[in-house]
Amino acid sequence: MALYVHKYGGTSVGTVERIKYVADKINQARKQGDDIVVVVSAMSGETDRLLGLAREMQRQPNPRELDVLLSTGEQVTIALLCMALEAEGCPASSYTGAQARILTDAAHTKARILDIDTSRVRRDLEQGKVVVVAGFQGVNEEGDITTLGRGGSDTTAVALAAALKADECRIYTDVDGVYTTDPRVEPKARRLDRITFEEMLEMASLGSKVLQIRAVEFAGKYNVPLRVLSTFDDGPGTLITYEEEEMEQALISGIAFNRDEAKLTVEGVPDHPGIAASILGPIADANIEVDMIVQNVAENDTTDFTFTVHRNDYARALEILQGVCRDLGANQVTGDDHIVKVSMVGVGMRSHAGIASKMFRALAEEGINIRMISTSEIKVSVVLDEKYLELAVRTLHETFGLDTPPGA
């Protein structure tokens, strides 16, 4: 008998009809002899509705009370899903994060899971019940309700799978797996049968929205096999696991992109030790995350310092840098919030040279100018003008043969 953790997102449980559909799907799996633990999100749109209510009361809602409010969204779903299961003759028990004994730290609205006591869940499983757990939430040592941040239900599912030593954690969503790139940009995008944790982590961090980064990190750390599947269409989905020697690895597994990029440059900065800290320190103090960084040294003992931030942080970062520029005696600050980042990811890069040059040549042949470059062991990222995004993705997808399965 296998133990599976299923996770259903807000779209999958967005209506009463869909909750009934999910209940039937779970019941069919249980009839095959499997033990099932289910983690669910709030019904689609519910979390935003609750946030709107909170902001009508306080412009900056009290974090503790916000967690109390937001956690109710998942409580609605677990109760309704258990009712739907019971109506099908399937015994089920619902658990809030606190009832499932998911212990977190005290960081309200962005808590991290510290421990899970699985004794109650195991007892219900032994009694033949389906256990339905509210995602996105837990409880701290003081007994206060906490939430895990946006997408936290994925993390709940993976953490439960790790604690229960489940055979697999299955993330059901509105797509049928992980694709070589976004099919809305490249219609020839192909569903991957497998991808490594390392590749998925890069894809998630670089703009792929299929899985939450923390969930992938957790799965990799505790070696929880993850599978991404469609709620509404049958199929094998994509298995996310460790790299295996017998796996035939593609050179490139996928192309990720992020439209939410902006670039800032401090020009003519005096070149001396500590200059990077002087520029980035105030940015960090404003809780603005920096991504790619490039520094160019000129002959006149000055440097141009360029970095990227999230587009939402562009105006604030530009304002901060105006003051930094004056303090450092730099020439000027320039910026561009019409850029994108396109990244190629693949563990096959480790054993193959020339990937970056092939990528750059393909883009050049299409007249696409590269603004910035960043590389790691299994990825190459470039910053481009926003207007070239779709052309770049399609060009690279074709250049590296991503529409053809490995070995085909």
Phi and psi in degrees as a GROMACS rama.xvg file:
@    title "Ramachandran Plot"
@    xaxis  label "Phi"
@    yaxis  label "Psi"
@TYPE xy
-99.1147  154.164  ALA-2
-114.522  123.26  LEU-3
-121.471  139.859  TYR-4
-102.425  122.098  VAL-5
-101.68  140.09  HIS-6
-125.653  129.594  LYS-7
-119.389  124.74  TYR-8
-80.4461  179.869  GLY-9
-59.7898  -37.307  GLY-10
-65.9079  -37.9086  THR-11
-67.7138  -26.1746  SER-12
-119.661  30.6844  VAL-13
-73.1433  -18.7215  GLY-14
-138.445  166.712  THR-15
-60.1657  -40.4347  VAL-16
-62.457  -40.7409  GLU-17
-70.5269  -35.7778  ARG-18
-62.6488  -40.8932  ILE-19
-64.0923  -37.997  LYS-20
-63.69  -44.7296  TYR-21
-63.2272  -40.0319  VAL-22
-59.8336  -42.0384  ALA-23
-64.1684  -41.2766  ASP-24
-61.7506  -44.2892  LYS-25
-65.557  -42.7291  ILE-26
-62.8847  -38.9689  ASN-27
-64.3545  -39.8573  GLN-28
-65.2457  -40.0063  ALA-29
-64.9628  -35.8613  ARG-30
-65.7522  -18.3956  LYS-31
-81.5314  -0.524272  GLN-32
98.9104  5.40196  GLY-33
-86.7868  148.237  ASP-34
-83.9828  136.323  ASP-35
-127.757  127.149  ILE-36
-114.288  131.267  VAL-37
-115.167  134.101  VAL-38
-116.246  131.073  VAL-39
-126.985  154.214  VAL-40
-93.2378  176.117  SER-41
-69.326  155.794  ALA-42
-58.6755  142.833  MET-43
-53.2655  132.685  SER-44
88.4106  -13.6449  GLY-45
-70.0615  -42.6645  GLU-46
-62.0213  -41.8667  THR-47
-64.1175  -38.1764  ASP-48
-62.3664  -44.228  ARG-49
-66.4088  -39.117  LEU-50
-60.818  -40.6374  LEU-51
-61.3448  -41.7706  GLY-52
-62.0715  -43.4267  LEU-53
-61.2284  -40.2342  ALA-54
-75.2581  -15.3827  ARG-55
-74.0493  -22.1296  GLU-56
-92.1194  -42.1111  MET-57
-141.172  136.926  GLN-58
-63.6632  -39.435  ARG-59
-119.049  90.0211  GLN-60
-58.9613  143.111  PRO-61
-56.5188  123.091  ASN-62
-57.7618  -38.4793  PRO-63
-64.7154  -45.7305  ARG-64
-70.7792  -31.8982  GLU-65
-62.7721  -40.7427  LEU-66
-63.7392  -40.5847  ASP-67
-58.9427  -43.1951  VAL-68
-69.1777  -52.1001  LEU-69
-64.7932  -30.2496  LEU-70
-66.7894  -17.7196  SER-71
-69.6555  -24.5639  THR-72
-59.3781  -46.8467  GLY-73
-70.3598  -30.5406  GLU-74
-63.5563  -36.2079  GLN-75
-61.0962  -46.1116  VAL-76
-65.6206  -44.222  THR-77
-64.2723  -37.8454  ILE-78
-67.1085  -46.1226  ALA-79
-64.512  -40.3737  LEU-80
-65.7656  -40.7977  LEU-81
-63.5742  -39.2733  CYS-82
-61.442  -42.2793  MET-83
-64.999  -39.1607  ALA-84
-66.2404  -44.66  LEU-85
-60.9112  -37.2343  GLU-86
-63.5909  -24.3888  ALA-87
-91.923  6.05837  GLU-88
81.156  18.0403  GLY-89
-105.513  113.365  CYS-90
-64.3777  136.125  PRO-91
-149.369  151.78  ALA-92
-130.761  136.233  SER-93
-98.6118  147.141  SER-94
-136.076  130.369  TYR-95
-73.8503  172.315  THR-96
-59.0026  -40.4025  GLY-97
-65.7373  -43.003  ALA-98
-66.4865  -31.2135  GLN-99
-80.1234  -1.54433  ALA-100
59.273  48.1743  ARG-101
-90.8103  102.487  ILE-102
-87.5118  129.703  LEU-103
-123.277  174.301  THR-104
-76.7731  -173.952  ASP-105
-97.7789  14.182  ALA-106
-80.1087  89.8843  ALA-107
-58.5711  140.872  HIS-108
73.9502  -10.0496  THR-109
-150.438  42.3901  LYS-110
-69.5149  157.336  ALA-111
-116.749  142.36  ARG-112
-73.9822  130.433  ILE-113
-102.989  -37.437  LEU-114
-163.593  154.552  ASP-115
-133.398  124.778  ILE-116
-92.3458  109.892  ASP-117
-93.1234  7.27259  THR-118
-60.3754  -43.7969  SER-119
-66.5033  -41.1079  ARG-120
-63.2891  -45.2466  VAL-121
-61.8379  -37.9751  ARG-122
-62.2272  -43.4324  ARG-123
-67.0516  -37.3558  ASP-124
-63.4989  -41.4325  LEU-125
-63.1379  -26.2314  GLU-126
-86.6935  6.88345  GLN-127
82.8632  15.8792  GLY-128
-92.6402  152.772  LYS-129
-85.34  130.126  VAL-130
-101.491  125.304  VAL-131
-113.479  116.564  VAL-132
-112.299  138.292  VAL-133
-71.1953  122.825  ALA-134
-76.8472  172.181  GLY-135
76.9117  0.695071  PHE-136
-144.762  159.974  GLN-137
-157.12  -155.243  GLY-138
-145.532  141.822  VAL-139
-92.5614  -178.665  ASN-140
-65.4276  -20.638  GLU-141
-83.5516  -5.66374  GLU-142
88.7885  5.1588  GLY-143
-80.6153  141.781  ASP-144
-68.3093  137.274  ILE-145
-128.301  157.711  THR-146
-123.939  158.18  THR-147
-98.458  3.3261  LEU-148
92.3546  167.778  GLY-149
-53.6444  134.91  ARG-150
76.9855  9.69317  GLY-151
-65.8029  -16.6647  GLY-152
-64.6825  -34.2761  SER-153
-58.8065  -44.9639  ASP-154
-64.6028  -41.4498  THR-155
-56.7717  -46.5228  THR-156
-61.879  -46.2812  ALA-157
-66.7152  -40.6932  VAL-158
-64.2409  -40.9121  ALA-159
-64.9617  -41.6563  LEU-160
-61.2943  -39.6246  ALA-161
-66.7005  -46.5751  ALA-162
-64.6251  -35.4497  ALA-163
-89.4587  -4.55279  LEU-164
54.8497  47.2209  LYS-165
-66.858  153.89  ALA-166
-69.9036  -30.7222  ASP-167
-163.546  148.148  GLU-168
-109.236  118.982  CYS-169
-108.267  116.189  ARG-170
-96.7534  106.983  ILE-171
-91.7266  130.251  TYR-172
-144.738  -165.717  THR-173
-93.5943  6.57154  ASP-174
-120.981  156.389  VAL-175
-94.7853  20.4133  ASP-176
151.835  -170.345  GLY-177
-95.0178  130.301  VAL-178
-105.872  160.83  TYR-179
-60.0993  -29.0333  THR-180
-163.844  -178.06  THR-181
-68.6898  116.98  ASP-182
-61.0149  -19.6514  PRO-183
-72.5484  -22.1658  ARG-184
-95.9051  -41.3156  VAL-185
-125.963  101.089  GLU-186
-58.996  -20.2545  PRO-187
-84.7314  3.59657  LYS-188
-56.0043  142.774  ALA-189
-118.926  139.702  ARG-190
-71.2308  134.372  ARG-191
-86.8229  136.331  LEU-192
-72.2518  -38.8328  ASP-193
-141.855  153.953  ARG-194
-152.713  148.218  ILE-195
-81.6277  158.874  THR-196
-54.5346  -43.0363  PHE-197
-61.0104  -45.7768  GLU-198
-66.1333  -42.1385  GLU-199
-65.1682  -37.2884  MET-200
-62.5516  -43.959  LEU-201
-63.5907  -45.797  GLU-202
-60.0208  -43.1378  MET-203
-65.3387  -41.7897  ALA-204
-71.9674  -22.7868  SER-205
-95.7519  1.85234  LEU-206
131.107  -13.3452  GLY-207
-69.2568  127.451  SER-208
-97.8453  10.322  LYS-209
-66.0462  -42.72  VAL-210
-132.482  151.781  LEU-211
-75.8486  138.93  GLN-212
-57.354  -45.3214  ILE-213
-60.7732  -34.8033  ARG-214
-66.3232  -41.1163  ALA-215
-66.3741  -42.535  VAL-216
-58.1071  -46.3463  GLU-217
-62.2826  -44.2775  PHE-218
-63.432  -41.5236  ALA-219
-66.6758  -40.8279  GLY-220
-63.7384  -39.6397  LYS-221
-105.775  11.657  TYR-222
52.3863  52.1121  ASN-223
-96.9349  113.688  VAL-224
-61.5538  126.712  PRO-225
-109.666  139.744  LEU-226
-132.304  128.624  ARG-227
-99.2024  123.798  VAL-228
-134.939  163.629  LEU-229
-85.4386  137.973  SER-230
-67.4341  -35.9288  THR-231
-105.7  -12.4653  PHE-232
-123.794  130.581  ASP-233
-69.7623  149.014  ASP-234
163.248  167.289  GLY-235
-77.8034  -15.5188  PRO-236
67.1683  -157.365  GLY-237
-123.085  126.817  THR-238
-90.7856  129.471  LEU-239
-109.203  118.855  ILE-240
-151.909  -176.426  THR-241
-75.508  153.523  TYR-242
-64.6367  132.219  GLU-243
-116.35  146.889  GLU-244
-60.083  -35.4749  GLU-245
-82.0362  -6.95745  GLU-246
-70.0719  129.133  MET-247
-82.5192  104.62  GLU-248
-85.6893  129.961  GLN-249
-71.142  151.801  ALA-250
-59.0661  -48.7793  LEU-251
-122.637  131.056  ILE-252
-91.4463  -33.2951  SER-253
-166.696  166.68  GLY-254
-121.458  119.338  ILE-255
-106.803  155.91  ALA-256
-148.088  156.315  PHE-257
-136.202  119.604  ASN-258
-82.8593  -16.2439  ARG-259
-89.1197  49.6097  ASP-260
-113.136  150.65  GLU-261
-145.369  149.499  ALA-262
-120.704  138.257  LYS-263
-129.513  142.122  LEU-264
-132.906  129.736  THR-265
-100.505  114.111  VAL-266
-96.9584  143.897  GLU-267
65.8139  42.1814  GLY-268
-83.5128  133.604  VAL-269
-55.2006  130.012  PRO-270
-89.4945  99.3053  ASP-271
-148.791  163.394  HIS-272
-57.1478  140.258  PRO-273
91.8483  0.173534  GLY-274
-67.3202  -36.5069  ILE-275
-62.6512  -42.7752  ALA-276
-65.1253  -36.2956  ALA-277
-64.8033  -33.2805  SER-278
-82.0099  -47.1936  ILE-279
-83.7352  -20.7021  LEU-280
-56.3633  -54.0893  GLY-281
-62.3676  -30.679  PRO-282
-66.3561  -44.5872  ILE-283
-65.5005  -38.1546  ALA-284
-61.5713  -25.3343  ASP-285
-90.8076  11.8139  ALA-286
58.0495  35.8074  ASN-287
-101.592  123.128  ILE-288
-82.6058  134.564  GLU-289
-103.138  140.37  VAL-290
-106.863  -99.5732  ASP-291
-78.8022  143.433  MET-292
-132.791  133.179  ILE-293
-133.769  134.082  VAL-294
-126.724  126.807  GLN-295
-117.198  126.354  ASN-296
-95.7975  129.896  VAL-297
-96.8038  173.584  ALA-298
-73.0957  -23.5152  GLU-299
-92.4553  30.2641  ASN-300
60.0595  31.2147  ASP-301
-122.737  166.658  THR-302
-138.415  150.468  THR-303
-102.575  126.93  ASP-304
-115.299  116.193  PHE-305
-120.949  139.368  THR-306
-150.82  164.287  PHE-307
-113.609  150.618  THR-308
-137.15  170.885  VAL-309
-65.0863  142.19  HIS-310
-57.8326  -32.3219  ARG-311
-65.8735  -22.986  ASN-312
-95.7025  0.624553  ASP-313
-59.6089  -52.9849  TYR-314
-61.4806  -42.8968  ALA-315
-65.8807  -42.8766  ARG-316
-64.3819  -40.1462  ALA-317
-62.2723  -41.4031  LEU-318
-62.5969  -43.2902  GLU-319
-62.754  -43.4722  ILE-320
-68.1228  -25.5348  LEU-321
-60.2722  -42.9936  GLN-322
-68.964  -41.0263  GLY-323
-60.9716  -41.6721  VAL-324
-58.0344  -44.6361  CYS-325
-65.7206  -42.9044  ARG-326
-64.5761  -35.0179  ASP-327
-89.9093  -9.87443  LEU-328
73.4745  28.8268  GLY-329
-79.0791  165.117  ALA-330
-71.9483  -54.9946  ASN-331
-166.287  167.411  GLN-332
-115.523  129.886  VAL-333
-122.348  159.897  THR-334
-154.839  166.434  GLY-335
-151.814  117.633  ASP-336
-107.936  27.4377  ASP-337
-123.534  50.3644  HIS-338
-122.948  164.598  ILE-339
-137.716  160.904  VAL-340
-114.938  128.969  LYS-341
-118.767  131.329  VAL-342
-132.453  137.944  SER-343
-104.187  135.282  MET-344
-127.526  137.568  VAL-345
179.554  129.828  GLY-346
-66.4815  -18.859  VAL-347
-63.6134  -18.2306  GLY-348
-62.0495  -27.3509  MET-349
-57.9745  -36.0635  ARG-350
-110.634  12.7234  SER-351
-132.517  125.883  HIS-352
-88.9114  160.79  ALA-353
86.5004  5.82795  GLY-354
-64.1116  -48.2753  ILE-355
-62.1801  -44.6172  ALA-356
-64.387  -37.3949  SER-357
-64.8122  -40.0543  LYS-358
-63.1267  -47.5268  MET-359
-64.7794  -39.1409  PHE-360
-65.0363  -42.029  ARG-361
-62.696  -41.1213  ALA-362
-68.2251  -40.4326  LEU-363
-62.3511  -39.4987  ALA-364
-63.6511  -21.2467  GLU-365
-96.7464  5.91719  GLU-366
73.128  24.443  GLY-367
-96.011  119.009  ILE-368
-86.9173  134.18  ASN-369
-93.4295  127.115  ILE-370
-90.4729  -39.4779  ARG-371
-146.42  155.648  MET-372
-134.227  139.535  ILE-373
-140.62  136.997  SER-374
-131.487  155.385  THR-375
-141.088  -173.762  SER-376
-60.4646  -33.5735  GLU-377
-126.214  19.6977  ILE-378
-151.464  152.95  LYS-379
-130.534  124.108  VAL-380
-116.674  142.198  SER-381
-131.381  147.178  VAL-382
-101.133  130.133  VAL-383
-131.238  164.043  LEU-384
-63.5444  141.123  ASP-385
-55.2417  -35.0094  GLU-386
-64.5017  -17.4185  LYS-387
-95.9401  2.77887  TYR-388
-55.4021  -58.5777  LEU-389
-64.4446  -40.0407  GLU-390
-62.3428  -42.6344  LEU-391
-63.9264  -45.9335  ALA-392
-61.4811  -46.339  VAL-393
-66.1558  -39.5921  ARG-394
-62.2389  -47.1052  THR-395
-69.4768  -36.4746  LEU-396
-59.9149  -41.6918  HIS-397
-74.7503  -43.2821  GLU-398
-58.1041  -38.5426  THR-399
-100.229  11.878  PHE-400
61.6941  37.8918  GLY-401
-74.5542  -13.7783  LEU-402
-81.6474  -1.89519  ASP-403
-114.375  124.065  THR-404
-60.5125  148.519  PRO-405
-57.0571  135.464  PRO-406
84.2856  -4.8934  GLY-407
